[in-house]
């Protein structure tokens, strides 16, 4: 499965973004990033959950979590 994740850069002082799959960090991206492409194996009947977190040394803000399944 290829998951194309996109988001709006709503901060002007983030140090970067962390991308999570099933609550595990799979990538740390540069400031002002607005997309990430993940390629993952998904067994039939299973799901993957993704979220993106903007961060800097003083704060972190998580996005909504999306879940995708293979049927």
C-alpha positions as CSV (number, residue, x, y, z in Angstrom):
1,X,0.0,0.0,0.0
2,X,1.2,3.5,-0.7
3,X,-0.2,6.2,1.6
4,X,0.1,9.8,0.4
5,X,-0.2,12.0,3.5
6,X,-0.6,15.8,3.0
7,X,-1.3,18.6,5.5
8,X,-1.4,22.3,5.8
9,X,1.7,24.0,7.4
10,X,-0.2,26.0,10.1
11,X,2.8,27.1,12.1
12,X,5.6,29.6,11.5
13,X,8.0,28.4,14.1
14,X,8.0,24.6,14.0
15,X,11.4,22.7,14.1
16,X,9.8,19.9,12.0
17,X,7.2,17.3,11.7
18,X,7.0,13.7,13.0
19,X,4.9,11.2,11.0
20,X,3.5,8.3,13.0
21,X,2.2,4.9,11.8
22,X,0.4,2.9,14.5
23,X,1.8,5.3,17.2
24,X,5.4,4.7,16.1
25,X,7.5,7.5,14.6
26,X,8.4,6.5,11.0
27,X,9.8,9.8,9.8
28,X,11.0,13.2,11.1
29,X,10.7,15.9,8.5
30,X,12.0,19.4,8.0
31,X,10.1,22.5,8.9
32,X,7.5,23.6,6.4
33,X,7.0,20.0,5.1
34,X,3.5,19.4,3.9
35,X,3.6,15.8,2.6
36,X,5.0,12.3,3.2
37,X,4.7,9.1,1.1
38,X,4.7,5.9,3.1
39,X,4.9,2.4,1.5
40,X,3.8,-0.4,3.9
41,X,2.5,-3.9,3.8
42,X,-1.1,-4.3,5.0
43,X,-2.5,-7.8,5.5
44,X,-6.1,-8.3,4.4
45,X,-8.5,-7.3,7.1
46,X,-5.8,-5.2,9.0
47,X,-5.6,-1.4,9.4
48,X,-2.9,1.2,9.7
49,X,-3.3,4.5,11.6
50,X,-1.4,7.6,10.7
51,X,-0.9,11.0,12.4
52,X,1.4,14.0,11.9
53,X,2.8,16.1,14.7
54,X,4.4,19.5,14.4
55,X,7.0,20.2,17.0
56,X,9.7,22.6,18.3
57,X,11.7,22.6,21.5
58,X,8.8,24.2,23.5
59,X,5.7,22.5,22.2
60,X,4.2,19.7,20.0
61,X,0.8,19.6,18.3
62,X,-0.7,16.4,16.8
63,X,-3.1,16.2,13.9
64,X,-6.1,14.0,13.7
65,X,-5.4,10.3,13.2
66,X,-6.6,8.6,10.0
67,X,-7.0,4.9,9.7
68,X,-6.8,2.9,6.5
69,X,-7.6,-0.7,6.0
70,X,-7.0,-3.4,3.4
71,X,-10.1,-5.4,2.5
